Amino acid sequence: MNSDRAIWASLPVPTLIIGPSDQIVDINSAAEGFLNVSAKSVRDVPVWDQIAVNDPLEAAFERARVSGTPLFVNDVDVGSGERAPMQSDLQVAPLVGHPDHMILMISPRELAGRMTQNHSVKSAAKSAIGMAEMLAHEIKNPLAGITGAAQLLSMNLGAEDLELTDLIVEESRRIVKLLGQVEQFGNLSVPDFQPVNVHDVLDRARRSALLGFGAHMKIVEDYDPSLPLAHGDPDQLLQVVLNLLKNASEAAGESKGTIRLHSYYEHSFRLRRADGTGQSLPLQIEIIDDGPGLPEAIKGDVFDPFVSGRENGTGLGLALVSKIISDHGGWISVTSIPGRTVFRISLPRAPKAAQQSQ
């Protein structure tokens, strides 16, 4: 029996045992993390009250129970009251030795898709950085000459013509500023890893936002006070959170909106890379806003350089966010519908030796 419990606890995908009346009998550790609940709190709860699926499954589930055959459902959105839906595959099968009991396995597809996307983002970012480094010097020097010439001309012009030279100066400075942002994207230093209290980072970002770009927003704290220290660079993580808060504030426009800063621990979250290595990323930070959501046309590409949903946006903010989190060995993903956009950051714990030295 102990061996059975060990196997049950070690299953890497969220798994539930469902009783004859569709009530939850038990869930494994991965399911606790996925649903953000404890096994004790959901025992005897109707499974369809706890799990939200965008495709009616009750009838098919019952047919599988009656016939004693497995059921496979692909590409459905699975969520709960505690988390946004995530595209997943479902596997349902009778539980051998337990009549009318079923086992339900949830296989999120987010990581597989984002691994490919993350590789593409890095490739695109590398190309963008290389292009910027090659062109920045060649463009900045002529722009400085153009700006200086326009300013000299303006000294002997009337009011009507001054408008034209002012436009030349203003647009030249805008291009220099854009090149500076691209160069910053490429020149970001290697993270200075140390134990980090993510709540300190979130608090610093919240205070900064409320004093500036997010003054019109309501920012709500929803923290897990028992969250252990993260392994990261506090200044770079602050830059990540500030960028995400700024995006949410700008998306809301002049209207007031609410941003929720949510932290929690998901011990089952583990990232496995293409080379076979893996890393546990149990510390979760979510920046949740009630704005209009991401434009449908860019929803799948928001972490690519030069992709922006705002007029005159550079499209570098989220690409920089993705690069910083990737350099931390972490993970970032987004789900977005009108009224709810969730950026989720997953980070590793600080090594125990480093925590003890603090």
Secondary structure, DSSP 8 states (H G I E B T S, - for coil): -HHHHHHHHH-SS-EEEE-TTSBEEEE-HHHHHHHTS-HHHHTTSBHHHH-EESS--HHHHHHHHHHT--EEEEEEEEEETTEEEEEEEEEEEE-TTSTT-EEEEEEE-HHHHHHHHHHHHHHHHHHHHHHHHHHHHHHHHHHHHHHHHHHHHHTT--HHHHHHHHHHHHHHHHHHHHHHHHHHHHH------EEE-HHHHHHHHHHHHHTTTTTTSEEEEE--TT---EEE-HHHHHHHHHHHHHHHHHHHTTS--EEEEEEEE-TT-EEE-TTS-EEE--EEEEEEE-SS---GGGGGGTTSTT--SSTT--S-HHHHHHHHHHHTT-EEEEEEETTEEEEEEEE-B--HHHHHT-
